[in-house]
Amino acid sequence: MHRSVFEDVIKLDMHVLVEKPLGINVAECQIMIAAKDQHHKPGRVVWVGLEYRYMAPTSRLIDEVNSGTCGEVKMIAIREHRFPFLQKVDNWNRLSKNTGGTLVEKCCHFFDVMTLIAKSRPVSVYASGAQDVNHLDEIYGGLRSDILDNAYVVVDFANGVRGMLDLAMFAEGSKNEQEICVVGSTAKIEAMMPESVVRIGKRESGRDGVVEISVSQVSDVVSGFHGGASYLEHRAMQNSIRNGLEPVVTLEDGLVSVAVGQAAHLSIAEKRIVSIDEIIC
């Protein structure tokens, strides 16, 4: 998807922002990382567009986790209940051969956030999913649309943290499109979008002690895409460029997010647990 353009651009003396997913599979990602290393330029920032971590409620949740609000993280659940895929140029996103599949092209965002919160490497994936409702009668170049519209994905991390993605793309009747829930040894933290609410519940305080916080982007953030997250992503990249810092979102981060999605698709196809070592080798 992005590889051919990246392989040309990376030869030039400029900073690079690569849209997600980094590649449609791990092999593509590895080729792109090798190209970056081959054409290394001191001070260059190469960044992957995984901006969901910059959404205001998600960012606040991550800050709370990092400050120890929930104790040791044990479980991460991310739910996206939303509308079907939008129309694109020639509806290129209706075929998995073009995108790597829904769990790569769409859900790499969530696997990136999950990995960021877990602070560990994903080691295995089990998934169940299908194309049950959307785009069933669409045919492109003689090929029927084959993109998943719903799935459950369970991810085990090396440090014992467990993550789960709950995806439904025929769930427009939802108050929130995205919900993130992190349960730790001492508390539970939730983030809701677009409601822009974060809830914190300490075990010792019980149900009546849950605190609800309204969260919004800082006043100078342009609304833009993803609730201002795309703007913040660009600003963070500019900060790295201007101050000679390493990228916050690396090509390696992009690879891991793709690997989890690729493993999930393989798990669905073969109805088994898939080791990440099968995918990244």
PyRosetta script that sets phi, psi and omega in degrees:
from pyrosetta import init, pose_from_sequence

init()
pose = pose_from_sequence("MHRSVFEDVIKLDMHVLVEKPLGINVAECQIMIAAKDQHHKPGRVVWVGLEYRYMAPTSRLIDEVNSGTCGEVKMIAIREHRFPFLQKVDNWNRLSKNTGGTLVEKCCHFFDVMTLIAKSRPVSVYASGAQDVNHLDEIYGGLRSDILDNAYVVVDFANGVRGMLDLAMFAEGSKNEQEICVVGSTAKIEAMMPESVVRIGKRESGRDGVVEISVSQVSDVVSGFHGGASYLEHRAMQNSIRNGLEPVVTLEDGLVSVAVGQAAHLSIAEKRIVSIDEIIC")
pose.set_psi(1, -51.9)
pose.set_omega(1, -178.8)
pose.set_phi(2, -111.6)
pose.set_psi(2, -9.0)
pose.set_omega(2, -170.2)
pose.set_phi(3, -59.7)
pose.set_psi(3, -47.9)
pose.set_omega(3, -173.2)
pose.set_phi(4, -63.0)
pose.set_psi(4, -41.6)
pose.set_omega(4, 178.2)
pose.set_phi(5, -67.3)
pose.set_psi(5, -43.6)
pose.set_omega(5, -178.9)
pose.set_phi(6, -59.3)
pose.set_psi(6, -42.4)
pose.set_omega(6, -176.9)
pose.set_phi(7, -64.4)
pose.set_psi(7, -26.6)
pose.set_omega(7, 174.2)
pose.set_phi(8, -80.2)
pose.set_psi(8, -47.2)
pose.set_omega(8, -174.0)
pose.set_phi(9, -66.3)
pose.set_psi(9, -36.8)
pose.set_omega(9, -174.2)
pose.set_phi(10, -66.1)
pose.set_psi(10, -17.0)
pose.set_omega(10, 177.7)
pose.set_phi(11, -76.7)
pose.set_psi(11, -16.3)
pose.set_omega(11, -176.7)
pose.set_phi(12, -89.2)
pose.set_psi(12, 161.8)
pose.set_omega(12, -178.7)
pose.set_phi(13, -90.1)
pose.set_psi(13, 73.0)
pose.set_omega(13, -179.7)
pose.set_phi(14, -151.0)
pose.set_psi(14, 159.0)
pose.set_omega(14, 174.4)
pose.set_phi(15, -75.1)
pose.set_psi(15, 154.5)
pose.set_omega(15, -173.0)
pose.set_phi(16, -134.2)
pose.set_psi(16, 129.0)
pose.set_omega(16, 169.8)
pose.set_phi(17, -111.2)
pose.set_psi(17, 116.8)
pose.set_omega(17, -179.2)
pose.set_phi(18, -102.3)
pose.set_psi(18, 126.9)
pose.set_omega(18, 177.6)
pose.set_phi(19, -66.3)
pose.set_psi(19, 156.6)
pose.set_omega(19, 174.7)
pose.set_phi(20, -81.3)
pose.set_psi(20, 157.9)
pose.set_omega(20, -15.1)
pose.set_phi(21, -69.2)
pose.set_psi(21, 154.2)
pose.set_omega(21, -180.0)
pose.set_phi(22, -55.7)
pose.set_psi(22, -44.9)
pose.set_omega(22, 175.7)
pose.set_phi(23, -145.5)
pose.set_psi(23, 171.3)
pose.set_omega(23, 179.8)
pose.set_phi(24, -85.0)
pose.set_psi(24, -5.4)
pose.set_omega(24, 173.8)
pose.set_phi(25, -159.4)
pose.set_psi(25, 171.2)
pose.set_omega(25, -177.1)
pose.set_phi(26, -63.8)
pose.set_psi(26, -37.8)
pose.set_omega(26, -179.7)
pose.set_phi(27, -57.8)
pose.set_psi(27, -43.7)
pose.set_omega(27, 177.0)
pose.set_phi(28, -62.7)
pose.set_psi(28, -43.4)
pose.set_omega(28, 179.6)
pose.set_phi(29, -59.8)
pose.set_psi(29, -42.5)
pose.set_omega(29, -179.1)
pose.set_phi(30, -65.2)
pose.set_psi(30, -37.6)
pose.set_omega(30, 177.0)
pose.set_phi(31, -63.9)
pose.set_psi(31, -40.7)
pose.set_omega(31, -179.1)
pose.set_phi(32, -68.9)
pose.set_psi(32, -38.6)
pose.set_omega(32, 177.0)
pose.set_phi(33, -65.1)
pose.set_psi(33, -41.3)
pose.set_omega(33, 177.9)
pose.set_phi(34, -62.6)
pose.set_psi(34, -38.9)
pose.set_omega(34, 178.4)
pose.set_phi(35, -65.2)
pose.set_psi(35, -40.2)
pose.set_omega(35, 177.1)
pose.set_phi(36, -61.9)
pose.set_psi(36, -44.0)
pose.set_omega(36, -179.6)
pose.set_phi(37, -66.7)
pose.set_psi(37, -38.7)
pose.set_omega(37, -179.7)
pose.set_phi(38, -64.0)
pose.set_psi(38, -37.4)
pose.set_omega(38, -177.0)
pose.set_phi(39, -107.1)
pose.set_psi(39, 38.3)
pose.set_omega(39, -178.5)
pose.set_phi(40, -57.4)
pose.set_psi(40, 134.2)
pose.set_omega(40, 175.4)
pose.set_phi(41, -131.7)
pose.set_psi(41, 124.1)
pose.set_omega(41, -178.1)
pose.set_phi(42, -55.4)
pose.set_psi(42, 133.3)
pose.set_omega(42, 177.2)
pose.set_phi(43, 82.9)
pose.set_psi(43, -4.9)
pose.set_omega(43, -179.6)
pose.set_phi(44, -75.1)
pose.set_psi(44, 139.2)
pose.set_omega(44, 176.0)
pose.set_phi(45, -106.4)
pose.set_psi(45, 121.8)
pose.set_omega(45, 174.9)
pose.set_phi(46, -118.1)
pose.set_psi(46, 121.1)
pose.set_omega(46, -164.8)
pose.set_phi(47, -131.3)
pose.set_psi(47, 142.8)
pose.set_omega(47, 177.3)
pose.set_phi(48, -104.5)
pose.set_psi(48, 137.0)
pose.set_omega(48, -174.3)
pose.set_phi(49, -78.6)
pose.set_psi(49, 63.7)
pose.set_omega(49, 175.0)
pose.set_phi(50, -103.0)
pose.set_psi(50, 78.2)
pose.set_omega(50, -168.3)
pose.set_phi(51, -88.5)
pose.set_psi(51, -3.0)
pose.set_omega(51, -176.6)
pose.set_phi(52, -61.3)
pose.set_psi(52, -26.9)
pose.set_omega(52, 178.8)
pose.set_phi(53, -63.8)
pose.set_psi(53, -15.6)
pose.set_omega(53, -179.0)
pose.set_phi(54, -96.9)
pose.set_psi(54, -2.1)
pose.set_omega(54, 173.7)
pose.set_phi(55, -60.7)
pose.set_psi(55, 139.6)
pose.set_omega(55, -171.8)
pose.set_phi(56, -55.1)
pose.set_psi(56, -50.7)
pose.set_omega(56, 179.9)
pose.set_phi(57, -64.7)
pose.set_psi(57, -39.3)
pose.set_omega(57, 179.2)
pose.set_phi(58, -65.4)
pose.set_psi(58, -43.9)
pose.set_omega(58, 179.1)
pose.set_phi(59, -61.4)
pose.set_psi(59, -40.9)
pose.set_omega(59, 178.6)
pose.set_phi(60, -65.8)
pose.set_psi(60, -42.3)
pose.set_omega(60, 177.4)
pose.set_phi(61, -59.1)
pose.set_psi(61, -45.5)
pose.set_omega(61, 179.9)
pose.set_phi(62, -61.9)
pose.set_psi(62, -41.4)
pose.set_omega(62, 178.1)
pose.set_phi(63, -61.6)
pose.set_psi(63, -41.6)
pose.set_omega(63, 179.7)
pose.set_phi(64, -64.9)
pose.set_psi(64, -42.1)
pose.set_omega(64, 177.7)
pose.set_phi(65, -60.8)
pose.set_psi(65, -46.6)
pose.set_omega(65, -177.2)
pose.set_phi(66, -66.3)
pose.set_psi(66, -26.0)
pose.set_omega(66, 179.4)
pose.set_phi(67, -86.0)
pose.set_psi(67, -1.6)
pose.set_omega(67, 176.2)
pose.set_phi(68, 88.5)
pose.set_psi(68, 14.2)
pose.set_omega(68, -176.7)
pose.set_phi(69, -57.0)
pose.set_psi(69, -37.5)
pose.set_omega(69, -176.6)
pose.set_phi(70, -103.5)
pose.set_psi(70, 10.9)
pose.set_omega(70, -177.3)
pose.set_phi(71, 74.1)
pose.set_psi(71, -144.0)
pose.set_omega(71, 177.9)
pose.set_phi(72, -79.5)
pose.set_psi(72, 125.1)
pose.set_omega(72, 179.7)
pose.set_phi(73, -65.9)
pose.set_psi(73, 132.8)
pose.set_omega(73, 178.8)
pose.set_phi(74, -120.6)
pose.set_psi(74, -38.8)
pose.set_omega(74, -174.5)
pose.set_phi(75, -138.0)
pose.set_psi(75, 139.1)
pose.set_omega(75, 177.2)
pose.set_phi(76, -129.5)
pose.set_psi(76, 120.0)
pose.set_omega(76, 178.3)
pose.set_phi(77, -120.4)
pose.set_psi(77, 127.6)
pose.set_omega(77, 178.1)
pose.set_phi(78, -122.3)
pose.set_psi(78, 127.2)
pose.set_omega(78, 178.5)
pose.set_phi(79, -117.8)
pose.set_psi(79, 129.3)
pose.set_omega(79, 168.5)
pose.set_phi(80, -122.9)
pose.set_psi(80, 111.0)
pose.set_omega(80, 175.5)
pose.set_phi(81, -117.8)
pose.set_psi(81, 114.1)
pose.set_omega(81, -167.3)
pose.set_phi(82, -150.5)
pose.set_psi(82, -166.8)
pose.set_omega(82, 178.7)
pose.set_phi(83, -86.6)
pose.set_psi(83, 166.4)
pose.set_omega(83, 179.4)
pose.set_phi(84, -66.4)
pose.set_psi(84, 170.8)
pose.set_omega(84, 175.5)
pose.set_phi(85, -55.9)
pose.set_psi(85, 140.5)
pose.set_omega(85, 177.5)
pose.set_phi(86, -77.6)
pose.set_psi(86, 162.8)
pose.set_omega(86, 175.5)
pose.set_phi(87, -72.3)
pose.set_psi(87, 136.0)
pose.set_omega(87, 177.6)
pose.set_phi(88, -122.5)
pose.set_psi(88, 179.8)
pose.set_omega(88, 178.3)
pose.set_phi(89, -59.9)
pose.set_psi(89, 119.9)
pose.set_omega(89, -177.5)
pose.set_phi(90, 55.9)
pose.set_psi(90, 19.4)
pose.set_omega(90, -178.5)
pose.set_phi(91, 47.4)
pose.set_psi(91, 44.5)
pose.set_omega(91, -178.0)
pose.set_phi(92, -59.1)
pose.set_psi(92, -23.8)
pose.set_omega(92, -175.3)
pose.set_phi(93, -84.6)
pose.set_psi(93, 11.5)
pose.set_omega(93, 179.7)
pose.set_phi(94, -91.6)
pose.set_psi(94, -6.8)
pose.set_omega(94, -177.6)
pose.set_phi(95, -122.5)
pose.set_psi(95, 130.8)
pose.set_omega(95, -177.8)
pose.set_phi(96, -63.7)
pose.set_psi(96, -27.6)
pose.set_omega(96, 180.0)
pose.set_phi(97, -65.2)
pose.set_psi(97, -22.6)
pose.set_omega(97, 178.5)
pose.set_phi(98, -88.3)
pose.set_psi(98, -27.0)
pose.set_omega(98, -168.6)
pose.set_phi(99, -115.4)
pose.set_psi(99, -17.6)
pose.set_omega(99, -170.6)
pose.set_phi(100, 89.8)
pose.set_psi(100, -6.3)
pose.set_omega(100, -179.2)
pose.set_phi(101, 102.7)
pose.set_psi(101, 157.8)
pose.set_omega(101, -177.2)
pose.set_phi(102, -53.9)
pose.set_psi(102, -42.0)
pose.set_omega(102, -174.0)
pose.set_phi(103, -75.7)
pose.set_psi(103, -11.2)
pose.set_omega(103, 170.6)
pose.set_phi(104, -95.4)
pose.set_psi(104, -60.5)
pose.set_omega(104, -172.5)
pose.set_phi(105, -65.9)
pose.set_psi(105, -42.9)
pose.set_omega(105, -176.1)
pose.set_phi(106, -89.2)
pose.set_psi(106, -46.9)
pose.set_omega(106, -165.1)
pose.set_phi(107, -94.2)
pose.set_psi(107, -0.2)
pose.set_omega(107, 174.8)
pose.set_phi(108, -57.5)
pose.set_psi(108, -31.1)
pose.set_omega(108, 175.3)
pose.set_phi(109, -53.5)
pose.set_psi(109, -48.7)
pose.set_omega(109, -173.7)
pose.set_phi(110, -74.2)
pose.set_psi(110, -35.2)
pose.set_omega(110, 177.3)
pose.set_phi(111, -68.4)
pose.set_psi(111, -30.7)
pose.set_omega(111, 174.3)
pose.set_phi(112, -65.8)
pose.set_psi(112, -47.8)
pose.set_omega(112, 178.8)
pose.set_phi(113, -62.0)
pose.set_psi(113, -42.4)
pose.set_omega(113, -179.6)
pose.set_phi(114, -60.1)
pose.set_psi(114, -46.1)
pose.set_omega(114, -179.3)
pose.set_phi(115, -66.9)
pose.set_psi(115, -38.2)
pose.set_omega(115, 178.2)
pose.set_phi(116, -61.2)
pose.set_psi(116, -43.1)
pose.set_omega(116, 179.9)
pose.set_phi(117, -70.6)
pose.set_psi(117, -40.9)
pose.set_omega(117, -177.1)
pose.set_phi(118, -68.2)
pose.set_psi(118, -27.4)
pose.set_omega(118, -177.1)
pose.set_phi(119, 55.7)
pose.set_psi(119, 41.8)
pose.set_omega(119, -178.0)
pose.set_phi(120, -157.1)
pose.set_psi(120, 170.4)
pose.set_omega(120, -179.2)
pose.set_phi(121, -90.8)
pose.set_psi(121, 130.8)
pose.set_omega(121, 173.1)
pose.set_phi(122, -64.1)
pose.set_psi(122, 138.7)
pose.set_omega(122, -177.6)
pose.set_phi(123, -117.8)
pose.set_psi(123, -26.0)
pose.set_omega(123, 178.9)
pose.set_phi(124, -154.2)
pose.set_psi(124, 156.4)
pose.set_omega(124, -175.5)
pose.set_phi(125, -138.6)
pose.set_psi(125, 136.1)
pose.set_omega(125, 169.3)
pose.set_phi(126, -129.2)
pose.set_psi(126, 133.4)
pose.set_omega(126, -175.7)
pose.set_phi(127, -141.4)
pose.set_psi(127, 153.5)
pose.set_omega(127, 172.3)
pose.set_phi(128, -136.8)
pose.set_psi(128, 128.9)
pose.set_omega(128, -178.0)
pose.set_phi(129, -167.5)
pose.set_psi(129, 171.8)
pose.set_omega(129, -178.2)
pose.set_phi(130, -167.4)
pose.set_psi(130, 172.3)
pose.set_omega(130, 168.8)
pose.set_phi(131, -105.1)
pose.set_psi(131, 101.2)
pose.set_omega(131, -171.4)
pose.set_phi(132, -109.2)
pose.set_psi(132, -24.3)
pose.set_omega(132, -170.2)
pose.set_phi(133, -130.4)
pose.set_psi(133, -46.4)
pose.set_omega(133, -167.7)
pose.set_phi(134, -92.0)
pose.set_psi(134, 143.6)
pose.set_omega(134, 168.8)
pose.set_phi(135, 61.5)
pose.set_psi(135, 23.0)
pose.set_omega(135, -173.6)
pose.set_phi(136, -66.8)
pose.set_psi(136, -27.6)
pose.set_omega(136, -176.6)
pose.set_phi(137, -104.5)
pose.set_psi(137, 14.5)
pose.set_omega(137, -177.7)
pose.set_phi(138, -93.9)
pose.set_psi(138, 132.1)
pose.set_omega(138, -179.1)
pose.set_phi(139, -128.6)
pose.set_psi(139, 133.5)
pose.set_omega(139, -178.7)
pose.set_phi(140, -131.9)
pose.set_psi(140, 118.7)
pose.set_omega(140, -179.0)
pose.set_phi(141, 58.4)
pose.set_psi(141, 34.0)
pose.set_omega(141, -179.7)
pose.set_phi(142, 83.2)
pose.set_psi(142, -0.6)
pose.set_omega(142, -179.1)
pose.set_phi(143, -110.0)
pose.set_psi(143, 132.0)
pose.set_omega(143, 177.8)
pose.set_phi(144, -77.0)
pose.set_psi(144, 141.5)
pose.set_omega(144, 175.7)
pose.set_phi(145, -52.4)
pose.set_psi(145, 136.0)
pose.set_omega(145, -175.4)
pose.set_phi(146, -132.1)
pose.set_psi(146, 23.6)
pose.set_omega(146, -176.5)
pose.set_phi(147, -85.6)
pose.set_psi(147, 134.4)
pose.set_omega(147, 178.3)
pose.set_phi(148, -61.5)
pose.set_psi(148, 145.7)
pose.set_omega(148, 173.8)
pose.set_phi(149, -120.1)
pose.set_psi(149, 2.2)
pose.set_omega(149, 174.3)
pose.set_phi(150, -160.2)
pose.set_psi(150, 148.0)
pose.set_omega(150, -179.6)
pose.set_phi(151, -168.4)
pose.set_psi(151, 154.9)
pose.set_omega(151, 163.1)
pose.set_phi(152, -115.0)
pose.set_psi(152, 135.1)
pose.set_omega(152, 178.8)
pose.set_phi(153, -131.3)
pose.set_psi(153, 123.7)
pose.set_omega(153, 177.7)
pose.set_phi(154, -109.3)
pose.set_psi(154, 128.5)
pose.set_omega(154, -177.2)
pose.set_phi(155, -120.9)
pose.set_psi(155, 126.8)
pose.set_omega(155, 172.8)
pose.set_phi(156, -100.3)
pose.set_psi(156, 134.3)
pose.set_omega(156, 180.0)
pose.set_phi(157, -105.7)
pose.set_psi(157, 158.2)
pose.set_omega(157, -174.9)
pose.set_phi(158, -60.9)
pose.set_psi(158, -28.9)
pose.set_omega(158, -178.2)
pose.set_phi(159, -89.7)
pose.set_psi(159, 8.3)
pose.set_omega(159, 177.4)
pose.set_phi(160, 95.3)
pose.set_psi(160, -9.3)
pose.set_omega(160, 176.5)
pose.set_phi(161, -67.7)
pose.set_psi(161, 142.3)
pose.set_omega(161, 175.9)
pose.set_phi(162, -115.1)
pose.set_psi(162, 139.8)
pose.set_omega(162, 177.5)
pose.set_phi(163, -125.0)
pose.set_psi(163, 153.1)
pose.set_omega(163, 177.4)
pose.set_phi(164, -142.5)
pose.set_psi(164, 135.3)
pose.set_omega(164, 172.0)
pose.set_phi(165, -110.1)
pose.set_psi(165, 132.6)
pose.set_omega(165, 176.8)
pose.set_phi(166, -118.7)
pose.set_psi(166, 107.3)
pose.set_omega(166, -176.0)
pose.set_phi(167, -114.7)
pose.set_psi(167, 129.5)
pose.set_omega(167, 170.9)
pose.set_phi(168, -139.9)
pose.set_psi(168, 122.8)
pose.set_omega(168, -177.1)
pose.set_phi(169, -108.1)
pose.set_psi(169, 26.8)
pose.set_omega(169, 170.2)
pose.set_phi(170, -138.0)
pose.set_psi(170, 46.2)
pose.set_omega(170, -174.3)
pose.set_phi(171, -129.5)
pose.set_psi(171, 49.6)
pose.set_omega(171, 179.9)
pose.set_phi(172, -60.8)
pose.set_psi(172, -25.3)
pose.set_omega(172, -178.0)
pose.set_phi(173, -81.6)
pose.set_psi(173, 53.8)
pose.set_omega(173, -178.5)
pose.set_phi(174, -124.2)
pose.set_psi(174, 137.1)
pose.set_omega(174, 177.3)
pose.set_phi(175, -65.2)
pose.set_psi(175, -41.0)
pose.set_omega(175, 177.8)
pose.set_phi(176, -118.9)
pose.set_psi(176, 136.8)
pose.set_omega(176, 177.7)
pose.set_phi(177, -78.7)
pose.set_psi(177, -35.8)
pose.set_omega(177, -178.9)
pose.set_phi(178, -129.9)
pose.set_psi(178, 137.2)
pose.set_omega(178, 175.9)
pose.set_phi(179, -136.2)
pose.set_psi(179, 130.1)
pose.set_omega(179, 176.8)
pose.set_phi(180, -119.1)
pose.set_psi(180, 132.3)
pose.set_omega(180, -179.9)
pose.set_phi(181, -130.1)
pose.set_psi(181, 121.9)
pose.set_omega(181, 176.8)
pose.set_phi(182, -116.0)
pose.set_psi(182, 123.6)
pose.set_omega(182, 178.4)
pose.set_phi(183, -112.1)
pose.set_psi(183, 124.2)
pose.set_omega(183, 178.5)
pose.set_phi(184, -115.3)
pose.set_psi(184, -172.4)
pose.set_omega(184, -176.4)
pose.set_phi(185, -69.5)
pose.set_psi(185, -20.9)
pose.set_omega(185, -176.7)
pose.set_phi(186, -123.7)
pose.set_psi(186, -12.3)
pose.set_omega(186, -175.8)
pose.set_phi(187, -163.2)
pose.set_psi(187, 169.1)
pose.set_omega(187, 177.2)
pose.set_phi(188, -122.5)
pose.set_psi(188, 135.6)
pose.set_omega(188, 178.8)
pose.set_phi(189, -125.3)
pose.set_psi(189, 132.4)
pose.set_omega(189, 179.0)
pose.set_phi(190, -124.3)
pose.set_psi(190, 147.0)
pose.set_omega(190, 173.8)
pose.set_phi(191, -129.4)
pose.set_psi(191, 132.5)
pose.set_omega(191, -176.2)
pose.set_phi(192, -121.6)
pose.set_psi(192, 132.2)
pose.set_omega(192, 177.8)
pose.set_phi(193, -134.5)
pose.set_psi(193, 134.3)
pose.set_omega(193, 11.1)
pose.set_phi(194, -89.9)
pose.set_psi(194, 9.4)
pose.set_omega(194, 179.9)
pose.set_phi(195, -59.7)
pose.set_psi(195, -23.3)
pose.set_omega(195, 179.0)
pose.set_phi(196, 57.5)
pose.set_psi(196, 53.0)
pose.set_omega(196, -179.8)
pose.set_phi(197, -127.4)
pose.set_psi(197, 140.5)
pose.set_omega(197, 170.8)
pose.set_phi(198, -120.1)
pose.set_psi(198, 131.8)
pose.set_omega(198, 178.3)
pose.set_phi(199, -115.8)
pose.set_psi(199, 136.3)
pose.set_omega(199, 178.4)
pose.set_phi(200, -126.2)
pose.set_psi(200, 122.4)
pose.set_omega(200, 179.9)
pose.set_phi(201, -126.7)
pose.set_psi(201, 114.4)
pose.set_omega(201, 177.0)
pose.set_phi(202, -79.7)
pose.set_psi(202, 141.1)
pose.set_omega(202, 178.8)
pose.set_phi(203, -57.6)
pose.set_psi(203, -41.5)
pose.set_omega(203, -175.5)
pose.set_phi(204, -68.0)
pose.set_psi(204, -20.2)
pose.set_omega(204, -177.3)
pose.set_phi(205, -96.0)
pose.set_psi(205, -15.1)
pose.set_omega(205, 178.1)
pose.set_phi(206, 66.8)
pose.set_psi(206, -169.2)
pose.set_omega(206, -175.5)
pose.set_phi(207, -60.7)
pose.set_psi(207, -39.8)
pose.set_omega(207, -176.8)
pose.set_phi(208, -72.1)
pose.set_psi(208, -12.3)
pose.set_omega(208, -178.2)
pose.set_phi(209, -98.2)
pose.set_psi(209, 6.3)
pose.set_omega(209, -179.9)
pose.set_phi(210, -66.5)
pose.set_psi(210, 128.1)
pose.set_omega(210, 179.6)
pose.set_phi(211, -101.3)
pose.set_psi(211, 130.2)
pose.set_omega(211, 178.9)
pose.set_phi(212, -109.1)
pose.set_psi(212, 127.7)
pose.set_omega(212, -175.8)
pose.set_phi(213, -120.4)
pose.set_psi(213, 127.8)
pose.set_omega(213, 174.1)
pose.set_phi(214, -82.2)
pose.set_psi(214, 127.4)
pose.set_omega(214, -174.0)
pose.set_phi(215, -122.7)
pose.set_psi(215, 136.4)
pose.set_omega(215, 175.3)
pose.set_phi(216, -142.3)
pose.set_psi(216, 161.4)
pose.set_omega(216, 177.0)
pose.set_phi(217, -66.2)
pose.set_psi(217, 154.6)
pose.set_omega(217, 177.7)
pose.set_phi(218, -60.6)
pose.set_psi(218, 156.3)
pose.set_omega(218, -166.9)
pose.set_phi(219, -62.1)
pose.set_psi(219, -25.2)
pose.set_omega(219, -176.5)
pose.set_phi(220, -92.3)
pose.set_psi(220, 10.1)
pose.set_omega(220, 179.3)
pose.set_phi(221, -87.0)
pose.set_psi(221, 129.1)
pose.set_omega(221, 175.1)
pose.set_phi(222, -72.1)
pose.set_psi(222, 132.2)
pose.set_omega(222, -174.8)
pose.set_phi(223, -53.7)
pose.set_psi(223, -63.7)
pose.set_omega(223, 173.6)
pose.set_phi(224, 52.9)
pose.set_psi(224, -152.3)
pose.set_omega(224, -176.6)
pose.set_phi(225, -83.0)
pose.set_psi(225, 148.4)
pose.set_omega(225, 175.3)
pose.set_phi(226, 55.5)
pose.set_psi(226, 43.6)
pose.set_omega(226, 175.0)
pose.set_phi(227, 61.8)
pose.set_psi(227, 33.3)
pose.set_omega(227, 179.8)
pose.set_phi(228, 91.0)
pose.set_psi(228, -5.5)
pose.set_omega(228, -176.5)
pose.set_phi(229, -64.4)
pose.set_psi(229, -36.9)
pose.set_omega(229, -179.5)
pose.set_phi(230, -63.8)
pose.set_psi(230, -39.7)
pose.set_omega(230, 177.7)
pose.set_phi(231, -63.9)
pose.set_psi(231, -45.4)
pose.set_omega(231, 179.7)
pose.set_phi(232, -63.9)
pose.set_psi(232, -36.6)
pose.set_omega(232, 176.1)
pose.set_phi(233, -59.7)
pose.set_psi(233, -47.0)
pose.set_omega(233, 179.4)
pose.set_phi(234, -63.0)
pose.set_psi(234, -39.2)
pose.set_omega(234, -179.5)
pose.set_phi(235, -67.3)
pose.set_psi(235, -38.6)
pose.set_omega(235, 177.5)
pose.set_phi(236, -65.0)
pose.set_psi(236, -39.5)
pose.set_omega(236, 177.7)
pose.set_phi(237, -65.2)
pose.set_psi(237, -41.7)
pose.set_omega(237, 176.9)
pose.set_phi(238, -59.5)
pose.set_psi(238, -39.0)
pose.set_omega(238, 179.2)
pose.set_phi(239, -61.9)
pose.set_psi(239, -42.3)
pose.set_omega(239, 177.6)
pose.set_phi(240, -63.8)
pose.set_psi(240, -41.4)
pose.set_omega(240, -179.2)
pose.set_phi(241, -65.1)
pose.set_psi(241, -48.6)
pose.set_omega(241, -173.3)
pose.set_phi(242, -72.7)
pose.set_psi(242, -24.8)
pose.set_omega(242, -176.1)
pose.set_phi(243, -111.4)
pose.set_psi(243, 10.3)
pose.set_omega(243, 176.2)
pose.set_phi(244, 64.8)
pose.set_psi(244, 35.0)
pose.set_omega(244, -177.6)
pose.set_phi(245, -98.7)
pose.set_psi(245, 160.5)
pose.set_omega(245, 175.1)
pose.set_phi(246, -70.3)
pose.set_psi(246, 152.2)
pose.set_omega(246, 176.2)
pose.set_phi(247, -63.0)
pose.set_psi(247, 144.6)
pose.set_omega(247, 177.0)
pose.set_phi(248, -76.4)
pose.set_psi(248, -37.7)
pose.set_omega(248, -179.7)
pose.set_phi(249, -113.9)
pose.set_psi(249, 106.2)
pose.set_omega(249, -171.1)
pose.set_phi(250, -94.7)
pose.set_psi(250, 169.3)
pose.set_omega(250, 174.2)
pose.set_phi(251, -62.2)
pose.set_psi(251, -32.5)
pose.set_omega(251, 177.8)
pose.set_phi(252, -65.8)
pose.set_psi(252, -37.6)
pose.set_omega(252, 173.7)
pose.set_phi(253, -61.1)
pose.set_psi(253, -42.4)
pose.set_omega(253, 178.2)
pose.set_phi(254, -61.7)
pose.set_psi(254, -41.2)
pose.set_omega(254, 178.8)
pose.set_phi(255, -61.7)
pose.set_psi(255, -46.4)
pose.set_omega(255, -178.1)
pose.set_phi(256, -62.2)
pose.set_psi(256, -41.5)
pose.set_omega(256, -179.2)
pose.set_phi(257, -64.7)
pose.set_psi(257, -35.3)
pose.set_omega(257, 176.0)
pose.set_phi(258, -71.1)
pose.set_psi(258, -40.3)
pose.set_omega(258, -177.7)
pose.set_phi(259, -60.4)
pose.set_psi(259, -40.8)
pose.set_omega(259, 179.4)
pose.set_phi(260, -64.7)
pose.set_psi(260, -43.1)
pose.set_omega(260, 178.0)
pose.set_phi(261, -64.1)
pose.set_psi(261, -41.4)
pose.set_omega(261, 178.2)
pose.set_phi(262, -64.2)
pose.set_psi(262, -41.9)
pose.set_omega(262, 177.7)
pose.set_phi(263, -63.3)
pose.set_psi(263, -37.4)
pose.set_omega(263, 179.5)
pose.set_phi(264, -64.7)
pose.set_psi(264, -42.3)
pose.set_omega(264, 177.8)
pose.set_phi(265, -64.1)
pose.set_psi(265, -39.9)
pose.set_omega(265, 177.9)
pose.set_phi(266, -65.9)
pose.set_psi(266, -39.0)
pose.set_omega(266, 177.9)
pose.set_phi(267, -61.2)
pose.set_psi(267, -42.9)
pose.set_omega(267, 178.4)
pose.set_phi(268, -64.2)
pose.set_psi(268, -44.7)
pose.set_omega(268, -177.2)
pose.set_phi(269, -65.1)
pose.set_psi(269, -38.0)
pose.set_omega(269, -174.3)
pose.set_phi(270, -107.1)
pose.set_psi(270, 0.7)
pose.set_omega(270, 176.0)
pose.set_phi(271, 53.1)
pose.set_psi(271, 53.9)
pose.set_omega(271, -179.4)
pose.set_phi(272, -155.9)
pose.set_psi(272, 165.7)
pose.set_omega(272, 172.2)
pose.set_phi(273, -72.7)
pose.set_psi(273, 136.3)
pose.set_omega(273, -179.4)
pose.set_phi(274, -116.1)
pose.set_psi(274, 127.4)
pose.set_omega(274, 175.1)
pose.set_phi(275, -78.1)
pose.set_psi(275, 138.3)
pose.set_omega(275, 177.3)
pose.set_phi(276, -62.1)
pose.set_psi(276, -27.8)
pose.set_omega(276, 178.0)
pose.set_phi(277, -64.8)
pose.set_psi(277, -20.6)
pose.set_omega(277, 173.7)
pose.set_phi(278, -71.8)
pose.set_psi(278, -27.2)
pose.set_omega(278, -173.8)
pose.set_phi(279, -94.6)
pose.set_psi(279, -44.0)
pose.set_omega(279, 177.4)
pose.set_phi(280, -101.7)
pose.set_psi(280, 104.5)
pose.set_omega(280, -177.6)
pose.set_phi(281, -143.7)
pose.dump_pdb("model.pdb")
